[in-house]
Amino acid sequence: MAEDSKGYKRINFFTGFQTTADDWNDLVKYQVEKHKLHNRLMHGPGVVPRVMGGLKVSARGRADMSVEVAPGYAVDGDGNEIYIAEPTIKTIDPGDFKLPQTVYVVAKYVEELTDFVSYRANLEYKGHRRIAEGFKVEAIITEPDITREIELCRVFMTKDVKRITDAKDGLEPKPNEIDLRFVPVAGVVGSTMDPKALNELADVLQGAKGVYSHMYSKMRILSAGNVNGAMNSLDMLLRCNLVDERNLYDLFASIFGMQEELIADVEDNYPQYSAKKEFASFKKHVELLQGMHQEGQFNQETLTNVMGYQKKSTENLQTIFGGKAVKKKVESAAKAADEEVLEKIKVKSDDFGDVIEIDGVKLRRADMIDVLDKGSEQQHKFRIVDSKDKYRTRQKLKYPDGVIVEDTGVAYEGGYAEWEISNVTPNKDVLMFIRMDYVKGDWEAEILANGKKTGTMVCSGDDRKFRWRNWPYRIPAEYVTDTFLTIRQSPVTAERDLNLYRIWFYQPQ
């Protein structure tokens, strides 16, 4: 067989080899010991989470001194596997201990020889045909030795203890409450989740990181920074292939708590946002997610609901605050054009050439639409659909630098405007600049690219003296999946007309 100092030896059969009971026992022992070695080195001791009931200890609801251990699976420090197939009741007798005292409920691996047989023809031939692999659940007062036992819970028992109960606050259990904080967790390498589900989760996280980062860095909503940090941490674990059903719900539980803190922050300090219907929807989604986690029913349906509600929450927040997803293939926003560059282009009065270079940022023009030019409109399939009102306009107005520009365009109320552009490089931001009469702003419009909502174009403020602006909007790179884009502008502000004169499209060089 094997000796630790000499390594492992396997039995090798050959023709004429006369085997004995020792040979066959060595064969079994070799397999068992190598399996235990694998458990020690590759997984470590502890409870395997989310398998069956996860060996979770809970009060029985009978107001007594007994606890119930749920079915589950664990590995001890020697590599033995502790398998509990059915719920197990353990009664703790206060008379067995000198109280007050911390009592530990542990599971131990045990073996028992079974199926004894003897042969009447020759009484020398006798023995046990099987070894039963079992367990014991015990209550002890010494700190558990992880090499031979696995802690399932601990309870600090007072002298007057009458019953053991579940902890009201799992992070800070009180005396005579079940404390699960010190239960060791066996390591598991790799994820058991379906690759499609992993990709969907990655998409949910990318969208969430975009909006929470925007809320924190641009809107200065500090509580959003905590949520963004948690989303980034979960994304890093996902990239390390360490996320699946065994830990995902607990990881999301911390995010739900941070989202609740964000809701309270916005309601207390940003009433202009909390009053919006999208925020009420976001709040409702978080409440539903918290409720599902408290129910403790974790299955495929739960996973679907968690990702669905998180995705919907992100969409609601994007509608309110803006902020777009950032993917690993996306061209850096800093390289594309930062906000200062966009502000300078917004008031640019001279011609928009094939290349714009401002503050070291180079942008290449992909396309341009000259509204009311018949050829340009036909080439770009420009149209306005289902509008309540639409009219042509010619204006001779000033930019903020005093330069006067005359141009023709169209204004519309309701419905949507749509056009198609080409010569686009996929996986790069598209910067859209719309020349507009800024005499009356304060409107919002949804922007769709190839049928997918990319966010909300927000035009705030107005200028009655210098009325020309080249209003910017960034289409994030994850929506730029082809060499052409069909773009739709849908006003969401009631009774407000939007005007379009000339539209330029640029991408980072």
MIKEBA-313961 format. One record per residue (C-alpha): residue number from 1; residue in one letter; x, y, z. Coordinates in steps of 0.001 Angstrom, whole numbers. Example, Ala and Ser with C-alpha at 12.3 -4.5 7.8 and 13.67 -1.06 7.14 Angstrom:
# MIKEBA-313961
[1 a [12300 -4500 7800]],
[2 s [13670 -1060 7140]],
//
This chain:
# MIKEBA-313961
[1 m [0 0 0]],
[2 a [1422 3351 999]],
[3 e [3490 4931 3676]],
[4 d [3574 8727 3921]],
[5 s [7390 8767 3984]],
[6 k [7700 6562 916]],
[7 g [4763 7731 -1189]],
[8 y [1881 5674 -2545]],
[9 k [2032 2206 -4070]],
[10 r [-767 628 -6110]],
[11 i [-1402 -3076 -6283]],
[12 n [-441 -4578 -9646]],
[13 f [-2182 -7755 -10767]],
[14 f [-541 -10287 -13082]],
[15 t [-1255 -13798 -14262]],
[16 g [-580 -16282 -11488]],
[17 f [-655 -13642 -8710]],
[18 q [-2207 -15371 -5719]],
[19 t [-4037 -12614 -3854]],
[20 t [-4909 -12558 -183]],
[21 a [-7366 -10517 1877]],
[22 d [-4518 -8110 2645]],
[23 d [-3999 -7429 -1073]],
[24 w [-7637 -6604 -1636]],
[25 n [-7802 -4460 1483]],
[26 d [-4691 -2617 292]],
[27 l [-6434 -1946 -3009]],
[28 v [-9413 -387 -1256]],
[29 k [-7229 1471 1217]],
[30 y [-5161 2986 -1586]],
[31 q [-8268 4359 -3283]],
[32 v [-9679 5714 -20]],
[33 e [-6430 7373 1036]],
[34 k [-5845 8995 -2364]],
[35 h [-9399 10334 -2307]],
[36 k [-8859 11757 1178]],
[37 l [-5601 13339 -12]],
[38 h [-7469 15006 -2848]],
[39 n [-10077 16331 -411]],
[40 r [-7394 17743 1904]],
[41 l [-5333 19446 -772]],
[42 m [-7954 20508 -3299]],
[43 h [-10950 21388 -1146]],
[44 g [-9984 21696 2505]],
[45 p [-12163 21041 5530]],
[46 g [-15649 22424 5994]],
[47 v [-19281 22225 4976]],
[48 v [-19983 22128 1241]],
[49 p [-22491 24977 764]],
[50 r [-25871 24559 -920]],
[51 v [-25648 20767 -1081]],
[52 m [-28995 19455 143]],
[53 g [-29675 21497 3298]],
[54 g [-26062 22570 3753]],
[55 l [-25940 20974 7254]],
[56 k [-27634 24133 8521]],
[57 v [-28547 24038 12205]],
[58 s [-31877 25548 13220]],
[59 a [-34198 25623 16205]],
[60 r [-37014 23087 16101]],
[61 g [-39783 25535 16906]],
[62 r [-40754 23574 20010]],
[63 a [-39229 25966 22541]],
[64 d [-36901 23303 23901]],
[65 m [-33206 22506 24071]],
[66 s [-32986 20575 20814]],
[67 v [-31722 21673 17405]],
[68 e [-32160 20185 13962]],
[69 v [-29267 19571 11573]],
[70 a [-30337 19679 7926]],
[71 p [-29038 17062 5475]],
[72 g [-25764 17896 3788]],
[73 y [-22158 17086 3107]],
[74 a [-18837 18081 4683]],
[75 v [-15146 17204 4634]],
[76 d [-13066 16972 7807]],
[77 g [-9400 17906 8141]],
[78 d [-8279 14364 7424]],
[79 g [-10198 14304 4146]],
[80 n [-13033 12093 5418]],
[81 e [-16445 12822 3921]],
[82 i [-19300 13398 6352]],
[83 y [-22621 12665 4667]],
[84 i [-25886 13247 6530]],
[85 a [-28792 12060 4406]],
[86 e [-31710 12872 6724]],
[87 p [-32520 15657 9196]],
[88 t [-30866 14903 12531]],
[89 i [-32088 16043 15927]],
[90 k [-29590 16873 18671]],
[91 t [-30800 17589 22189]],
[92 i [-28447 19605 24398]],
[93 d [-28788 18917 28119]],
[94 p [-27728 21962 30211]],
[95 g [-26969 19575 33063]],
[96 d [-24028 18183 31103]],
[97 f [-22183 21499 31206]],
[98 k [-21015 24074 33708]],
[99 l [-22882 27187 32616]],
[100 p [-22480 29894 31439]],
[101 q [-20557 28195 28675]],
[102 t [-20154 28122 24905]],
[103 v [-21319 24787 23552]],
[104 y [-20262 23629 20112]],
[105 v [-22371 21321 17958]],
[106 v [-20015 19306 15733]],
[107 a [-20212 16493 13184]],
[108 k [-17656 13700 13201]],
[109 y [-16847 11003 10681]],
[110 v [-17106 7468 12079]],
[111 e [-16655 3997 10652]],
[112 e [-18296 799 11810]],
[113 l [-17625 -2797 10807]],
[114 t [-20855 -4497 9696]],
[115 d [-22234 -7616 8036]],
[116 f [-20336 -10126 10157]],
[117 v [-20182 -13622 8716]],
[118 s [-18595 -16936 9804]],
[119 y [-18439 -20234 7984]],
[120 r [-19485 -23369 9837]],
[121 a [-17220 -25548 7709]],
[122 n [-14176 -23663 8939]],
[123 l [-14610 -21269 11863]],
[124 e [-11268 -19638 11088]],
[125 y [-12923 -18014 8078]],
[126 k [-14953 -15196 9566]],
[127 g [-15080 -11422 9503]],
[128 h [-17045 -8291 8562]],
[129 r [-17904 -7994 4905]],
[130 r [-18561 -4224 4950]],
[131 i [-17435 -1003 6638]],
[132 a [-20260 1489 7165]],
[133 e [-19243 5123 6759]],
[134 g [-21298 7181 9189]],
[135 f [-21318 10236 11404]],
[136 k [-21984 11456 14903]],
[137 v [-23413 14816 15944]],
[138 e [-22091 15839 19356]],
[139 a [-22198 18794 21712]],
[140 i [-18787 19671 23172]],
[141 i [-17254 22504 25172]],
[142 t [-13742 22559 23702]],
[143 e [-12906 24519 20581]],
[144 p [-13548 22124 17663]],
[145 d [-10466 20414 16209]],
[146 i [-10990 20734 12476]],
[147 t [-8728 17766 11769]],
[148 r [-11336 15415 13226]],
[149 e [-14620 17330 13557]],
[150 i [-16565 20058 11755]],
[151 e [-18328 22809 13673]],
[152 l [-21979 23105 12663]],
[153 c [-22889 25867 15117]],
[154 r [-22127 27221 18563]],
[155 v [-24401 28508 21319]],
[156 f [-23416 30616 24313]],
[157 m [-25683 29131 26983]],
[158 t [-26593 31055 30128]],
[159 k [-27348 29515 33531]],
[160 d [-31068 30099 33121]],
[161 v [-31307 28793 29558]],
[162 k [-34722 27257 28821]],
[163 r [-34635 26990 25052]],
[164 i [-32364 27451 22070]],
[165 t [-33612 29719 19270]],
[166 d [-32514 30899 15860]],
[167 a [-30543 34148 15877]],
[168 k [-32598 37249 15135]],
[169 d [-29437 38903 13812]],
[170 g [-27152 36342 12184]],
[171 l [-24204 38750 12346]],
[172 e [-24551 39260 16098]],
[173 p [-26272 36335 17820]],
[174 k [-27395 36792 21412]],
[175 p [-26972 34281 24281]],
[176 n [-28946 31060 23785]],
[177 e [-29210 31756 20056]],
[178 i [-27687 29618 17306]],
[179 d [-24438 31133 16012]],
[180 l [-23482 30056 12474]],
[181 r [-20682 32569 11925]],
[182 f [-17834 30131 12501]],
[183 v [-18981 27216 10362]],
[184 p [-16030 26368 8047]],
[185 v [-16739 26183 4326]],
[186 a [-15066 23612 2109]],
[187 g [-13335 25098 -890]],
[188 v [-14754 24432 -4330]],
[189 v [-12748 25298 -7444]],
[190 g [-14662 26230 -10574]],
[191 s [-18301 27028 -11187]],
[192 t [-21140 24588 -11716]],
[193 m [-23422 27178 -13302]],
[194 d [-24556 26854 -16882]],
[195 p [-22300 28970 -19180]],
[196 k [-25358 30751 -20580]],
[197 a [-26403 31772 -17071]],
[198 l [-22869 32971 -16338]],
[199 n [-22907 35145 -19458]],
[200 e [-26313 36565 -18538]],
[201 l [-25024 37363 -15059]],
[202 a [-21972 39086 -16575]],
[203 d [-24269 41271 -18698]],
[204 v [-26374 42174 -15653]],
[205 l [-23259 43199 -13723]],
[206 q [-21847 45270 -16587]],
[207 g [-25040 47277 -16869]],
[208 a [-25280 47731 -13104]],
[209 k [-21658 48876 -12771]],
[210 g [-22231 51526 -15411]],
[211 v [-25220 53148 -13739]],
[212 y [-23984 52933 -10115]],
[213 s [-20578 54294 -11111]],
[214 h [-22315 57170 -12892]],
[215 m [-24513 57895 -9868]],
[216 y [-21469 57949 -7592]],
[217 s [-18883 59786 -9700]],
[218 k [-21118 62137 -11696]],
[219 m [-24222 62595 -9532]],
[220 r [-22269 62490 -6222]],
[221 i [-24715 60045 -4611]],
[222 l [-22243 58497 -2200]],
[223 s [-24277 55423 -1248]],
[224 a [-24199 54353 -4904]],
[225 g [-20430 53902 -4530]],
[226 n [-20987 51048 -2071]],
[227 v [-23287 49250 -4494]],
[228 n [-20850 49813 -7343]],
[229 g [-17987 48395 -5272]],
[230 a [-20036 45301 -4449]],
[231 m [-20970 44832 -8104]],
[232 n [-17290 45087 -9078]],
[233 s [-16315 42549 -6432]],
[234 l [-18945 40102 -7672]],
[235 d [-17747 40677 -11236]],
[236 m [-14157 39865 -10237]],
[237 l [-15270 36638 -8561]],
[238 l [-17217 35800 -11706]],
[239 r [-14144 36347 -13875]],
[240 c [-12213 33992 -11568]],
[241 n [-14885 31336 -12175]],
[242 l [-15750 31236 -8471]],
[243 v [-19474 32055 -8597]],
[244 d [-22343 29589 -8758]],
[245 e [-25560 28663 -6930]],
[246 r [-23607 27670 -3826]],
[247 n [-22598 31268 -3044]],
[248 l [-24382 33588 -5478]],
[249 y [-27460 34215 -3328]],
[250 d [-25389 35110 -274]],
[251 l [-23228 37412 -2404]],
[252 f [-26321 39149 -3761]],
[253 a [-27774 39426 -237]],
[254 s [-25095 41975 672]],
[255 i [-25895 43898 -2516]],
[256 f [-29610 43955 -1639]],
[257 g [-28723 45531 1698]],
[258 m [-26609 48211 40]],
[259 q [-29393 48910 -2448]],
[260 e [-31771 49457 474]],
[261 e [-29308 51973 1935]],
[262 l [-29165 53703 -1452]],
[263 i [-32969 53901 -1543]],
[264 a [-33056 55511 1901]],
[265 d [-30321 57975 877]],
[266 v [-32131 59069 -2278]],
[267 e [-35475 59377 -487]],
[268 d [-33917 61539 2243]],
[269 n [-31625 63711 138]],
[270 y [-32768 63626 -3503]],
[271 p [-36570 63993 -3581]],
[272 q [-36444 65121 -7213]],
[273 y [-35374 61582 -8123]],
[274 s [-37253 59523 -5533]],
[275 a [-40559 61008 -6704]],
[276 k [-40201 59429 -10154]],
[277 k [-42167 56298 -11003]],
[278 e [-38994 54501 -12137]],
[279 f [-37536 54934 -8660]],
[280 a [-40663 53446 -7092]],
[281 s [-40272 50495 -9445]],
[282 f [-36606 50105 -8454]],
[283 k [-37570 50158 -4768]],
[284 k [-40234 47517 -5338]],
[285 h [-37771 45238 -7116]],
[286 v [-35297 45439 -4217]],
[287 e [-38063 44643 -1726]],
[288 l [-39042 41576 -3759]],
[289 l [-35434 40413 -3920]],
[290 q [-34994 40794 -161]],
[291 g [-38192 38846 396]],
[292 m [-37041 35997 -1844]],
[293 h [-33720 35765 -24]],
[294 q [-35400 35684 3382]],
[295 e [-37644 32841 2219]],
[296 g [-34482 30810 1604]],
[297 q [-35823 28954 -1432]],
[298 f [-32816 28952 -3732]],
[299 n [-33362 27272 -7103]],
[300 q [-33262 28004 -10830]],
[301 e [-36404 30114 -10611]],
[302 t [-34810 32205 -7872]],
[303 l [-31728 32754 -10034]],
[304 t [-33876 33836 -12968]],
[305 n [-35809 36269 -10783]],
[306 v [-32666 37737 -9201]],
[307 m [-31067 38479 -12555]],
[308 g [-34341 39701 -14065]],
[309 y [-35120 42110 -11232]],
[310 q [-31537 43385 -11113]],
[311 k [-31589 44031 -14854]],
[312 k [-34915 45858 -14551]],
[313 s [-33566 47875 -11612]],
[314 t [-30592 48968 -13715]],
[315 e [-32891 50063 -16536]],
[316 n [-34999 52105 -14109]],
[317 l [-31942 53843 -12675]],
[318 q [-30543 54511 -16157]],
[319 t [-33820 56201 -17056]],
[320 i [-33556 58453 -13996]],
[321 f [-29832 59132 -13737]],
[322 g [-28267 58059 -17041]],
[323 g [-25061 56052 -16930]],
[324 k [-24172 53264 -19325]],
[325 a [-22619 49844 -19026]],
[326 v [-18893 49415 -19434]],
[327 k [-17680 46149 -20986]],
[328 k [-14179 44806 -21347]],
[329 k [-14340 45193 -25146]],
[330 v [-15604 48747 -24934]],
[331 e [-13292 51511 -26066]],
[332 s [-12236 53577 -23081]],
[333 a [-14519 56521 -22450]],
[334 a [-11465 58597 -21626]],
[335 k [-10026 57851 -25058]],
[336 a [-13326 58500 -26816]],
[337 a [-13900 61916 -25346]],
[338 d [-14296 63104 -21781]],
[339 e [-17012 65455 -20665]],
[340 e [-14832 68551 -21115]],
[341 v [-14220 67654 -24756]],
[342 l [-17938 67114 -25335]],
[343 e [-18692 70497 -23799]],
[344 k [-16244 72160 -26191]],
[345 i [-17756 70410 -29202]],
[346 k [-21208 71396 -28001]],
[347 v [-20398 75086 -28681]],
[348 k [-18150 74519 -31721]],
[349 s [-19224 76937 -34462]],
[350 d [-16730 76148 -37240]],
[351 d [-17010 73266 -39695]],
[352 f [-17025 69672 -38493]],
[353 g [-14257 68081 -40545]],
[354 d [-13343 64455 -41142]],
[355 v [-11280 64578 -37941]],
[356 i [-11803 66634 -34799]],
[357 e [-8882 67009 -32393]],
[358 i [-9460 68726 -29050]],
[359 d [-7208 68492 -25984]],
[360 g [-5304 65569 -27499]],
[361 v [-8471 63588 -28225]],
[362 k [-8895 62614 -31894]],
[363 l [-12309 61757 -33283]],
[364 r [-12988 60366 -36756]],
[365 r [-16219 61260 -38509]],
[366 a [-18230 58191 -39445]],
[367 d [-21268 59857 -41000]],
[368 m [-23335 63054 -41212]],
[369 i [-26987 63872 -41933]],
[370 d [-28071 67193 -43393]],
[371 v [-31730 67393 -42361]],
[372 l [-34108 68648 -45106]],
[373 d [-31519 67857 -47760]],
[374 k [-33475 65371 -49866]],
[375 g [-30463 63339 -50929]],
[376 s [-29060 63129 -47407]],
[377 e [-32420 62158 -45930]],
[378 q [-32947 59418 -48509]],
[379 q [-29429 58070 -48095]],
[380 h [-29906 57814 -44335]],
[381 k [-33588 56729 -44435]],
[382 f [-34450 59721 -42269]],
[383 r [-38089 59826 -41181]],
[384 i [-40401 61137 -38460]],
[385 v [-43208 58793 -37444]],
[386 d [-46500 59272 -35542]],
[387 s [-45778 62857 -34536]],
[388 k [-48527 65086 -33154]],
[389 d [-47011 68060 -34957]],
[390 k [-44136 68573 -37410]],
[391 y [-42837 71644 -39209]],
[392 r [-39854 72871 -41215]],
[393 t [-37769 75726 -39913]],
[394 r [-34978 78026 -41106]],
[395 q [-32941 79839 -38495]],
[396 k [-30094 82335 -38516]],
[397 l [-28701 82161 -34992]],
[398 k [-25526 82667 -32969]],
[399 y [-23220 80212 -31247]],
[400 p [-21838 81272 -27815]],
[401 d [-18666 82584 -29510]],
[402 g [-20843 85042 -31480]],
[403 v [-20502 83311 -34861]],
[404 i [-23762 83484 -36850]],
[405 v [-24827 80338 -38727]],
[406 e [-27893 79893 -40943]],
[407 d [-29390 76413 -41282]],
[408 t [-32626 74613 -42083]],
[409 g [-34141 71795 -40082]],
[410 v [-37277 70165 -38779]],
[411 a [-39086 70172 -35436]],
[412 y [-41542 67571 -34192]],
[413 e [-43650 66760 -31137]],
[414 g [-44487 63207 -30100]],
[415 g [-43833 60064 -32097]],
[416 y [-40168 59483 -32952]],
[417 a [-37435 60360 -35428]],
[418 e [-35342 57590 -36982]],
[419 w [-32332 57401 -39287]],
[420 e [-29624 55024 -40393]],
[421 i [-25882 55655 -40418]],
[422 s [-23014 53639 -41884]],
[423 n [-19212 53539 -41937]],
[424 v [-19227 52635 -38232]],
[425 t [-16477 50660 -36481]],
[426 p [-18011 48015 -34172]],
[427 n [-17157 47909 -30447]],
[428 k [-16353 51607 -30256]],
[429 d [-18445 54425 -28798]],
[430 v [-20394 56493 -31304]],
[431 l [-20617 60194 -30420]],
[432 m [-23691 61855 -31922]],
[433 f [-23903 65665 -32116]],
[434 i [-27238 67252 -33076]],
[435 r [-27265 70905 -34117]],
[436 m [-30347 72338 -32406]],
[437 d [-32047 75568 -31439]],
[438 y [-31400 75767 -27689]],
[439 v [-33999 78450 -27035]],
[440 k [-36067 75995 -25009]],
[441 g [-34387 72908 -23556]],
[442 d [-35308 70834 -20533]],
[443 w [-36431 67774 -22486]],
[444 e [-35509 64098 -22507]],
[445 a [-35584 61492 -25253]],
[446 e [-34845 57796 -25336]],
[447 i [-32181 56734 -27819]],
[448 l [-32363 53281 -29393]],
[449 a [-29663 51691 -31543]],
[450 n [-30658 48730 -33706]],
[451 g [-33761 48281 -31573]],
[452 k [-31977 48327 -28197]],
[453 k [-32384 51119 -25687]],
[454 t [-29005 52757 -25037]],
[455 g [-30138 55346 -22500]],
[456 t [-31739 58765 -22289]],
[457 m [-30623 61918 -24063]],
[458 v [-31083 64770 -21587]],
[459 c [-31170 68393 -22743]],
[460 s [-31149 70651 -19704]],
[461 g [-31318 74442 -19566]],
[462 d [-31807 76964 -22395]],
[463 d [-30192 80035 -23991]],
[464 r [-32273 82760 -25585]],
[465 k [-29295 84818 -26775]],
[466 f [-26834 82267 -28160]],
[467 r [-29242 79628 -29392]],
[468 w [-27136 77203 -31443]],
[469 r [-25822 74074 -29717]],
[470 n [-24371 70794 -31003]],
[471 w [-26030 68613 -28405]],
[472 p [-23953 65466 -27666]],
[473 y [-25007 61926 -26963]],
[474 r [-22771 58899 -26510]],
[475 i [-23931 55511 -27826]],
[476 p [-21914 53019 -25728]],
[477 a [-19705 50572 -27583]],
[478 e [-21644 47477 -26482]],
[479 y [-24542 48653 -28654]],
[480 v [-22268 49232 -31638]],
[481 t [-22236 45694 -33004]],
[482 d [-22231 46334 -36746]],
[483 t [-20934 48719 -39390]],
[484 f [-24315 50444 -39538]],
[485 l [-26776 51655 -36916]],
[486 t [-30474 52402 -37044]],
[487 i [-30954 55149 -34467]],
[488 r [-34293 56205 -33029]],
[489 q [-34960 59314 -30951]],
[490 s [-38200 59050 -28934]],
[491 p [-39231 62124 -26869]],
[492 v [-40395 61303 -23343]],
[493 t [-41076 64870 -22210]],
[494 a [-44728 65734 -22840]],
[495 e [-45766 68713 -24960]],
[496 r [-42240 69605 -25991]],
[497 d [-41008 69730 -29564]],
[498 l [-37501 68586 -30550]],
[499 n [-35638 70213 -33417]],
[500 l [-32971 68715 -35683]],
[501 y [-30812 70636 -38149]],
[502 r [-27643 68708 -38798]],
[503 i [-26401 65484 -37155]],
[504 w [-22755 64379 -36989]],
[505 f [-21403 61008 -35877]],
[506 y [-17833 60516 -34640]],
[507 q [-15778 57688 -33155]],
[508 p [-12411 57669 -31397]],
[509 q [-9461 57171 -33740]],
//
